[in-house]
Amino acid sequence: MKSKWMEMSTINKVVLVVRIVLSIVIIVLALLQIWGVMKSAINYTMPLLGVYFVILSIQEWKTQRGYALFSIGVALFIFIVAFVVWFGK
């Protein structure tokens, strides 16, 4: 892992760290929603998941184009569902 980390460009390192932090935030918000501590956590979790998939597709674009396109599709689906949930009430 150390040698692979040293071979990565600075932008890839930043994107990886952002993905890890975003994953932790999503997990914490999901747990807060499940435990009933924060009733509106899902309103924050859904857009963060969309952002996570967009970042994932950007990072994987050069190596796995099909996976990146699928991630963009998932992100679009999440954003559409979030939009419908927020403004459909």
The first five atom37 places (N, CA, C, CB, O) and aatype in JSON, in Angstrom:
{
  "aatype": [12, 11, 15, 11, 17, 12, 6, 12, 15, 16, 9, 2, 11, 19, 19, 10, 19, 19, 1, 9, 19, 10, 15, 9, 19, 9, 9, 19, 10, 0, 10, 10, 5, 9, 17, 7, 19, 12, 11, 15, 0, 9, 2, 18, 16, 12, 14, 10, 10, 7, 19, 18, 13, 19, 9, 10, 15, 9, 5, 6, 17, 11, 16, 5, 1, 7, 18, 0, 10, 13, 15, 9, 7, 19, 0, 10, 13, 9, 13, 9, 19, 0, 13, 19, 19, 17, 13, 7, 11],
  "atom_mask": [
    [1, 1, 1, 1, 1],
    [1, 1, 1, 1, 1],
    [1, 1, 1, 1, 1],
    [1, 1, 1, 1, 1],
    [1, 1, 1, 1, 1],
    [1, 1, 1, 1, 1],
    [1, 1, 1, 1, 1],
    [1, 1, 1, 1, 1],
    [1, 1, 1, 1, 1],
    [1, 1, 1, 1, 1],
    [1, 1, 1, 1, 1],
    [1, 1, 1, 1, 1],
    [1, 1, 1, 1, 1],
    [1, 1, 1, 1, 1],
    [1, 1, 1, 1, 1],
    [1, 1, 1, 1, 1],
    [1, 1, 1, 1, 1],
    [1, 1, 1, 1, 1],
    [1, 1, 1, 1, 1],
    [1, 1, 1, 1, 1],
    [1, 1, 1, 1, 1],
    [1, 1, 1, 1, 1],
    [1, 1, 1, 1, 1],
    [1, 1, 1, 1, 1],
    [1, 1, 1, 1, 1],
    [1, 1, 1, 1, 1],
    [1, 1, 1, 1, 1],
    [1, 1, 1, 1, 1],
    [1, 1, 1, 1, 1],
    [1, 1, 1, 1, 1],
    [1, 1, 1, 1, 1],
    [1, 1, 1, 1, 1],
    [1, 1, 1, 1, 1],
    [1, 1, 1, 1, 1],
    [1, 1, 1, 1, 1],
    [1, 1, 1, 0, 1],
    [1, 1, 1, 1, 1],
    [1, 1, 1, 1, 1],
    [1, 1, 1, 1, 1],
    [1, 1, 1, 1, 1],
    [1, 1, 1, 1, 1],
    [1, 1, 1, 1, 1],
    [1, 1, 1, 1, 1],
    [1, 1, 1, 1, 1],
    [1, 1, 1, 1, 1],
    [1, 1, 1, 1, 1],
    [1, 1, 1, 1, 1],
    [1, 1, 1, 1, 1],
    [1, 1, 1, 1, 1],
    [1, 1, 1, 0, 1],
    [1, 1, 1, 1, 1],
    [1, 1, 1, 1, 1],
    [1, 1, 1, 1, 1],
    [1, 1, 1, 1, 1],
    [1, 1, 1, 1, 1],
    [1, 1, 1, 1, 1],
    [1, 1, 1, 1, 1],
    [1, 1, 1, 1, 1],
    [1, 1, 1, 1, 1],
    [1, 1, 1, 1, 1],
    [1, 1, 1, 1, 1],
    [1, 1, 1, 1, 1],
    [1, 1, 1, 1, 1],
    [1, 1, 1, 1, 1],
    [1, 1, 1, 1, 1],
    [1, 1, 1, 0, 1],
    [1, 1, 1, 1, 1],
    [1, 1, 1, 1, 1],
    [1, 1, 1, 1, 1],
    [1, 1, 1, 1, 1],
    [1, 1, 1, 1, 1],
    [1, 1, 1, 1, 1],
    [1, 1, 1, 0, 1],
    [1, 1, 1, 1, 1],
    [1, 1, 1, 1, 1],
    [1, 1, 1, 1, 1],
    [1, 1, 1, 1, 1],
    [1, 1, 1, 1, 1],
    [1, 1, 1, 1, 1],
    [1, 1, 1, 1, 1],
    [1, 1, 1, 1, 1],
    [1, 1, 1, 1, 1],
    [1, 1, 1, 1, 1],
    [1, 1, 1, 1, 1],
    [1, 1, 1, 1, 1],
    [1, 1, 1, 1, 1],
    [1, 1, 1, 1, 1],
    [1, 1, 1, 0, 1],
    [1, 1, 1, 1, 1]
  ],
  "atom_positions": [
    [[0.83, -1.19, 0.0], [0.0, 0.0, 0.0], [0.87, 1.25, 0.0], [-0.94, 0.0, 1.2], [0.53, 2.24, -0.65]],
    [[1.98, 1.2, 0.72], [2.82, 2.39, 0.81], [3.39, 2.76, -0.56], [3.95, 2.17, 1.81], [3.4, 3.93, -0.93]],
    [[3.85, 1.77, -1.29], [4.42, 2.07, -2.6], [3.34, 2.56, -3.57], [5.13, 0.83, -3.18], [3.6, 3.45, -4.38]],
    [[2.14, 2.01, -3.48], [1.06, 2.46, -4.35], [0.64, 3.88, -3.99], [-0.15, 1.5, -4.26], [0.32, 4.68, -4.87]],
    [[0.65, 4.21, -2.71], [0.31, 5.57, -2.27], [1.32, 6.57, -2.81], [0.25, 5.65, -0.73], [0.95, 7.66, -3.23]],
    [[2.58, 6.2, -2.8], [3.62, 7.1, -3.29], [3.53, 7.31, -4.81], [5.0, 6.56, -2.93], [3.94, 8.34, -5.32]],
    [[2.99, 6.32, -5.52], [2.86, 6.42, -6.97], [1.65, 7.24, -7.41], [2.78, 5.03, -7.57], [1.59, 7.69, -8.55]],
    [[0.7, 7.45, -6.51], [-0.52, 8.18, -6.86], [-0.23, 9.67, -7.01], [-1.61, 7.96, -5.8], [0.65, 10.22, -6.34]],
    [[-0.98, 10.3, -7.89], [-0.85, 11.75, -8.04], [-1.53, 12.45, -6.86], [-1.46, 12.23, -9.39], [-2.3, 11.83, -6.12]],
    [[-1.24, 13.71, -6.7], [-1.79, 14.47, -5.58], [-3.31, 14.55, -5.65], [-1.19, 15.87, -5.54], [-3.98, 14.42, -4.63]],
    [[-3.84, 14.75, -6.83], [-5.3, 14.86, -6.97], [-5.98, 13.54, -6.63], [-5.67, 15.28, -8.39], [-7.05, 13.54, -6.03]],
    [[-5.37, 12.42, -7.0], [-5.94, 11.12, -6.65], [-5.89, 10.88, -5.15], [-5.2, 10.0, -7.38], [-6.8, 10.26, -4.59]],
    [[-4.84, 11.35, -4.5], [-4.76, 11.23, -3.04], [-5.86, 12.03, -2.37], [-3.39, 11.69, -2.54], [-6.5, 11.56, -1.43]],
    [[-6.08, 13.25, -2.86], [-7.12, 14.11, -2.29], [-8.5, 13.48, -2.49], [-7.08, 15.52, -2.92], [-9.31, 13.46, -1.57]],
    [[-8.75, 12.97, -3.69], [-10.05, 12.35, -3.98], [-10.26, 11.12, -3.11], [-10.14, 11.97, -5.47], [-11.37, 10.9, -2.62]],
    [[-9.23, 10.33, -2.89], [-9.35, 9.15, -2.05], [-9.66, 9.53, -0.61], [-8.06, 8.33, -2.1], [-10.51, 8.91, 0.03]],
    [[-8.99, 10.54, -0.09], [-9.25, 10.99, 1.29], [-10.67, 11.54, 1.41], [-8.21, 12.06, 1.71], [-11.34, 11.28, 2.4]],
    [[-11.12, 12.3, 0.42], [-12.49, 12.82, 0.44], [-13.5, 11.68, 0.41], [-12.73, 13.77, -0.76], [-14.5, 11.72, 1.12]],
    [[-13.24, 10.65, -0.39], [-14.14, 9.49, -0.43], [-14.21, 8.8, 0.92], [-13.68, 8.5, -1.49], [-15.29, 8.4, 1.35]],
    [[-13.07, 8.65, 1.59], [-13.06, 7.99, 2.89], [-13.83, 8.81, 3.92], [-11.61, 7.76, 3.37], [-14.64, 8.26, 4.67]],
    [[-13.59, 10.11, 3.96], [-14.29, 10.98, 4.91], [-15.79, 10.97, 4.62], [-13.74, 12.42, 4.84], [-16.61, 10.9, 5.54]],
    [[-16.16, 11.04, 3.36], [-17.56, 11.03, 2.97], [-18.22, 9.7, 3.36], [-17.7, 11.26, 1.46], [-19.37, 9.69, 3.79]],
    [[-17.5, 8.61, 3.22], [-18.03, 7.3, 3.62], [-18.31, 7.26, 5.11], [-17.06, 6.19, 3.23], [-19.34, 6.75, 5.54]],
    [[-17.39, 7.79, 5.89], [-17.57, 7.8, 7.35], [-18.78, 8.65, 7.73], [-16.3, 8.34, 8.05], [-19.57, 8.25, 8.58]],
    [[-18.92, 9.81, 7.11], [-20.07, 10.68, 7.4], [-21.38, 9.99, 7.03], [-19.94, 12.02, 6.63], [-22.35, 10.07, 7.78]],
    [[-21.41, 9.31, 5.89], [-22.63, 8.61, 5.46], [-22.98, 7.5, 6.44], [-22.45, 8.03, 4.04], [-24.15, 7.32, 6.78]],
    [[-21.99, 6.75, 6.89], [-22.23, 5.66, 7.84], [-22.75, 6.22, 9.16], [-20.95, 4.85, 8.08], [-23.7, 5.67, 9.73]],
    [[-22.15, 7.29, 9.65], [-22.6, 7.89, 10.92], [-24.03, 8.39, 10.79], [-21.66, 9.05, 11.33], [-24.85, 8.15, 11.68]],
    [[-24.34, 9.09, 9.7], [-25.71, 9.58, 9.5], [-26.72, 8.43, 9.38], [-25.78, 10.46, 8.26], [-27.83, 8.52, 9.89]],
    [[-26.33, 7.36, 8.71], [-27.22, 6.21, 8.59], [-27.48, 5.58, 9.95], [-26.63, 5.17, 7.63], [-28.61, 5.19, 10.25]],
    [[-26.44, 5.47, 10.77], [-26.63, 4.92, 12.11], [-27.5, 5.82, 12.97], [-25.27, 4.71, 12.79], [-28.34, 5.33, 13.73]],
    [[-27.32, 7.13, 12.85], [-28.18, 8.05, 13.6], [-29.64, 7.92, 13.18], [-27.7, 9.49, 13.4], [-30.54, 8.02, 14.02]],
    [[-29.87, 7.7, 11.9], [-31.23, 7.51, 11.41], [-31.8, 6.19, 11.92], [-31.27, 7.54, 9.87], [-32.95, 6.14, 12.36]],
    [[-31.01, 5.14, 11.88], [-31.48, 3.82, 12.31], [-31.8, 3.82, 13.8], [-30.43, 2.74, 12.0], [-32.81, 3.25, 14.22]],
    [[-30.95, 4.44, 14.59], [-31.14, 4.47, 16.04], [-32.2, 5.47, 16.48], [-29.84, 4.79, 16.73], [-32.58, 5.49, 17.65]],
    [[-32.68, 6.29, 15.57], [-33.72, 7.25, 15.9], [-33.22, 8.51, 16.59], [0.0, 0.0, 0.0], [-34.02, 9.27, 17.13]],
    [[-31.93, 8.73, 16.59], [-31.36, 9.91, 17.23], [-31.64, 11.15, 16.39], [-29.84, 9.74, 17.44], [-31.98, 12.21, 16.93]],
    [[-31.5, 11.01, 15.1], [-31.71, 12.14, 14.18], [-32.72, 11.71, 13.13], [-30.35, 12.61, 13.51], [-32.4, 10.93, 12.24]],
    [[-33.93, 12.2, 13.24], [-35.01, 11.74, 12.37], [-34.83, 12.18, 10.92], [-36.33, 12.26, 12.88], [-35.32, 11.5, 10.01]],
    [[-34.15, 13.28, 10.68], [-34.01, 13.79, 9.31], [-32.64, 13.48, 8.7], [-34.24, 15.28, 9.29], [-32.23, 14.14, 7.75]],
    [[-31.94, 12.5, 9.23], [-30.6, 12.19, 8.72], [-30.65, 11.69, 7.28], [-29.94, 11.14, 9.6], [-29.69, 11.88, 6.53]],
    [[-31.74, 11.06, 6.9], [-31.85, 10.55, 5.53], [-31.84, 11.69, 4.52], [-33.12, 9.72, 5.37], [-31.42, 11.5, 3.38]],
    [[-32.32, 12.86, 4.93], [-32.31, 14.02, 4.03], [-30.9, 14.47, 3.7], [-33.09, 15.17, 4.64], [-30.67, 15.1, 2.66]],
    [[-29.95, 14.18, 4.56], [-28.55, 14.51, 4.31], [-27.81, 13.34, 3.68], [-27.86, 14.93, 5.61], [-26.88, 13.53, 2.89]],
    [[-28.22, 12.13, 4.02], [-27.52, 10.94, 3.55], [-27.71, 10.73, 2.04], [-28.01, 9.71, 4.3], [-26.76, 10.38, 1.35]],
    [[-28.9, 10.94, 1.55], [-29.17, 10.7, 0.12], [-28.31, 11.57, -0.79], [-30.63, 10.94, -0.18], [-27.67, 11.03, -1.7]],
    [[-28.26, 12.88, -0.6], [-27.39, 13.68, -1.48], [-25.91, 13.36, -1.3], [-27.61, 15.16, -1.22], [-25.14, 13.41, -2.27]],
    [[-25.5, 13.03, -0.08], [-24.1, 12.67, 0.13], [-23.75, 11.39, -0.61], [-23.81, 12.51, 1.63], [-22.63, 11.25, -1.12]],
    [[-24.69, 10.44, -0.67], [-24.45, 9.23, -1.46], [-24.3, 9.56, -2.93], [-25.6, 8.24, -1.26], [-23.45, 8.99, -3.62]],
    [[-25.11, 10.48, -3.42], [-24.98, 10.91, -4.81], [-23.63, 11.54, -5.08], [0.0, 0.0, 0.0], [-22.99, 11.25, -6.1]],
    [[-23.18, 12.4, -4.18], [-21.86, 13.03, -4.32], [-20.77, 11.97, -4.27], [-21.63, 14.08, -3.21], [-19.79, 12.04, -5.01]],
    [[-20.94, 10.98, -3.39], [-19.96, 9.9, -3.28], [-19.83, 9.15, -4.61], [-20.36, 8.91, -2.16], [-18.72, 8.86, -5.05]],
    [[-20.94, 8.85, -5.24], [-20.89, 8.12, -6.51], [-20.32, 8.97, -7.64], [-22.27, 7.63, -6.89], [-19.66, 8.44, -8.54]],
    [[-20.56, 10.26, -7.61], [-19.95, 11.14, -8.61], [-18.43, 11.16, -8.43], [-20.52, 12.58, -8.51], [-17.69, 11.06, -9.41]],
    [[-17.97, 11.28, -7.2], [-16.53, 11.26, -6.92], [-15.93, 9.91, -7.33], [-16.25, 11.54, -5.43], [-14.84, 9.86, -7.89]],
    [[-16.65, 8.84, -7.04], [-16.19, 7.5, -7.42], [-16.06, 7.38, -8.93], [-17.15, 6.43, -6.89], [-15.09, 6.8, -9.42]],
    [[-17.01, 7.91, -9.67], [-16.94, 7.82, -11.12], [-15.79, 8.66, -11.68], [-18.25, 8.27, -11.75], [-15.15, 8.26, -12.66]],
    [[-15.52, 9.8, -11.07], [-14.39, 10.62, -11.51], [-13.08, 9.88, -11.29], [-14.36, 11.97, -10.76], [-12.19, 9.9, -12.14]],
    [[-12.97, 9.22, -10.14], [-11.73, 8.52, -9.83], [-11.53, 7.29, -10.72], [-11.72, 8.11, -8.36], [-10.39, 6.95, -11.05]],
    [[-12.6, 6.63, -11.1], [-12.48, 5.39, -11.87], [-12.58, 5.6, -13.38], [-13.54, 4.43, -11.43], [-12.54, 4.62, -14.13]],
    [[-12.72, 6.84, -13.84], [-12.98, 7.11, -15.25], [-11.89, 6.57, -16.17], [-13.14, 8.59, -15.47], [-12.2, 6.01, -17.22]],
    [[-10.63, 6.71, -15.8], [-9.54, 6.29, -16.69], [-9.33, 4.79, -16.7], [-8.25, 6.97, -16.29], [-8.95, 4.22, -17.72]],
    [[-9.58, 4.13, -15.58], [-9.26, 2.71, -15.49], [-10.45, 1.8, -15.79], [-8.73, 2.39, -14.13], [-10.3, 0.78, -16.46]],
    [[-11.64, 2.17, -15.3], [-12.82, 1.32, -15.48], [-13.99, 2.17, -15.95], [-13.17, 0.57, -14.17], [-14.81, 2.61, -15.14]],
    [[-14.06, 2.4, -17.22], [-15.05, 3.32, -17.78], [-16.48, 2.83, -17.57], [-14.79, 3.52, -19.27], [-17.36, 3.63, -17.28]],
    [[-16.72, 1.54, -17.7], [-18.06, 1.01, -17.5], [-18.54, 1.19, -16.07], [0.0, 0.0, 0.0], [-19.69, 1.54, -15.82]],
    [[-17.65, 0.94, -15.14], [-17.95, 1.13, -13.72], [-18.24, 2.6, -13.42], [-16.79, 0.63, -12.85], [-19.13, 2.92, -12.64]],
    [[-17.49, 3.49, -14.05], [-17.69, 4.92, -13.85], [-19.04, 5.37, -14.41], [-16.55, 5.72, -14.52], [-19.74, 6.16, -13.78]],
    [[-19.41, 4.86, -15.57], [-20.71, 5.21, -16.15], [-21.86, 4.69, -15.29], [-20.83, 4.66, -17.57], [-22.87, 5.37, -15.12]],
    [[-21.69, 3.49, -14.75], [-22.7, 2.94, -13.85], [-22.82, 3.81, -12.59], [-22.36, 1.49, -13.46], [-23.92, 4.05, -12.11]],
    [[-21.69, 4.27, -12.07], [-21.71, 5.13, -10.88], [-22.41, 6.45, -11.17], [-20.28, 5.4, -10.4], [-23.13, 6.97, -10.31]],
    [[-22.21, 7.0, -12.36], [-22.91, 8.23, -12.73], [-24.42, 7.98, -12.81], [-22.38, 8.77, -14.09], [-25.21, 8.82, -12.38]],
    [[-24.8, 6.84, -13.36], [-26.23, 6.49, -13.41], [-26.84, 6.35, -12.03], [0.0, 0.0, 0.0], [-27.96, 6.82, -11.79]],
    [[-26.12, 5.71, -11.13], [-26.6, 5.57, -9.76], [-26.72, 6.94, -9.09], [-25.66, 4.66, -8.94], [-27.69, 7.21, -8.39]],
    [[-25.74, 7.79, -9.3], [-25.77, 9.14, -8.72], [-26.97, 9.92, -9.25], [-24.46, 9.9, -9.02], [-27.65, 10.6, -8.48]],
    [[-27.23, 9.84, -10.54], [-28.39, 10.53, -11.11], [-29.7, 10.0, -10.52], [-28.41, 10.36, -12.63], [-30.6, 10.78, -10.21]],
    [[-29.79, 8.69, -10.36], [-30.98, 8.1, -9.76], [-31.17, 8.6, -8.33], [-30.88, 6.57, -9.77], [-32.29, 8.94, -7.94]],
    [[-30.1, 8.65, -7.56], [-30.18, 9.12, -6.17], [-30.6, 10.58, -6.13], [-28.83, 8.94, -5.46], [-31.45, 10.96, -5.31]],
    [[-30.03, 11.41, -7.0], [-30.4, 12.82, -7.01], [-31.86, 13.02, -7.42], [-29.48, 13.6, -7.96], [-32.54, 13.88, -6.87]],
    [[-32.34, 12.24, -8.38], [-33.74, 12.35, -8.81], [-34.67, 11.94, -7.68], [-34.0, 11.47, -10.06], [-35.67, 12.61, -7.42]],
    [[-34.35, 10.84, -7.01], [-35.18, 10.39, -5.88], [-35.17, 11.43, -4.76], [-34.7, 9.03, -5.35], [-36.21, 11.72, -4.17]],
    [[-34.0, 11.98, -4.46], [-33.92, 13.01, -3.41], [-34.75, 14.23, -3.79], [-32.45, 13.42, -3.17], [-35.44, 14.8, -2.94]],
    [[-34.7, 14.62, -5.05], [-35.48, 15.77, -5.52], [-36.97, 15.5, -5.38], [-35.13, 16.09, -6.98], [-37.73, 16.37, -4.93]],
    [[-37.4, 14.31, -5.76], [-38.82, 13.95, -5.65], [-39.25, 13.9, -4.19], [-39.08, 12.59, -6.33], [-40.34, 14.36, -3.86]],
    [[-38.42, 13.35, -3.33], [-38.76, 13.25, -1.91], [-38.86, 14.64, -1.29], [-37.73, 12.41, -1.15], [-39.79, 14.91, -0.53]],
    [[-37.91, 15.51, -1.6], [-37.92, 16.85, -1.0], [-39.05, 17.72, -1.5], [-36.61, 17.54, -1.26], [-39.74, 18.37, -0.71]],
    [[-39.24, 17.75, -2.82], [-40.18, 18.69, -3.4], [-41.52, 18.05, -3.78], [-39.57, 19.33, -4.61], [-42.42, 18.74, -4.26]],
    [[-41.65, 16.77, -3.57], [-42.89, 16.09, -3.91], [-43.92, 16.13, -2.8], [0.0, 0.0, 0.0], [-45.04, 15.66, -2.97]],
    [[-43.55, 16.69, -1.67], [-44.46, 16.72, -0.52], [-45.48, 17.81, -0.66], [-43.69, 16.91, 0.77], [-46.32, 17.98, 0.22]]
  ]
}
